[in-house]
Amino acid sequence: HIKIYNLSGNLVSNIDNIQNVNFSLNTSQLNSGIYFIYIEDSSKRFYVNKFLKL
């Protein structure tokens, strides 16, 4: 499960049913700015990171 939030804390993308360990994230619909990505794995562990969309 993946959620992406903008710097204001608004949810901008919610992706369910990720089947593979490797995946590509299409950011073309996102405006330029800083985003936070929250990833929940199958063991219910959370990973948080931020990225910059130019």
Backbone torsions as a table, in degrees:
resi	resn	phi	psi	omega
1	HIS	NA	132.3	-178.4
2	ILE	-130.1	133.9	174.1
3	LYS	-127.7	140.1	178.0
4	ILE	-122.6	129.6	179.9
5	TYR	-118.9	145.7	173.5
6	ASN	-82.2	178.4	-175.9
7	LEU	-63.8	-23.9	177.9
8	SER	-81.5	-5.7	179.8
9	GLY	90.9	7.8	178.5
10	ASN	-83.4	134.3	176.6
11	LEU	-70.0	122.7	-178.7
12	VAL	-112.9	-15.8	177.9
13	SER	-155.5	140.3	-179.7
14	ASN	-138.2	114.4	-174.6
15	ILE	-118.4	122.9	178.1
16	ASP	-110.4	168.9	171.9
17	ASN	58.5	47.2	172.3
18	ILE	-76.8	120.8	-174.9
19	GLN	-98.5	-22.9	-174.9
20	ASN	-110.2	156.6	175.7
21	VAL	-69.1	-37.6	179.0
22	ASN	-100.3	136.5	177.6
23	PHE	-152.1	160.8	175.9
24	SER	-110.4	141.1	179.8
25	LEU	-110.4	117.8	179.1
26	ASN	-82.8	114.4	-178.5
27	THR	-105.0	12.8	-176.4
28	SER	-62.6	-27.0	-179.0
29	GLN	-83.0	-7.8	-178.8
30	LEU	-88.7	141.6	173.0
31	ASN	-73.8	162.6	175.4
32	SER	-61.7	140.7	179.0
33	GLY	153.1	-173.0	-179.8
34	ILE	-99.0	136.2	-178.8
35	TYR	-132.2	154.1	174.5
36	PHE	-112.8	133.3	179.2
37	ILE	-114.4	128.3	178.8
38	TYR	-112.7	122.3	-179.1
39	ILE	-118.5	127.6	175.4
40	GLU	-112.1	122.7	-179.4
41	ASP	-88.4	179.9	-176.1
42	SER	-66.6	-17.5	177.2
43	SER	-92.7	10.7	179.4
44	LYS	67.4	24.1	174.0
45	ARG	-89.5	144.4	-179.1
46	PHE	-108.9	140.9	174.3
47	TYR	-126.4	135.9	-178.9
48	VAL	-127.5	136.7	176.1
49	ASN	-149.8	168.0	175.8
50	LYS	-123.6	155.5	176.9
51	PHE	-145.2	158.9	-179.2
52	LEU	-110.7	124.3	174.8
53	LYS	-99.6	120.3	-179.9
54	LEU	-91.5	NA	NA
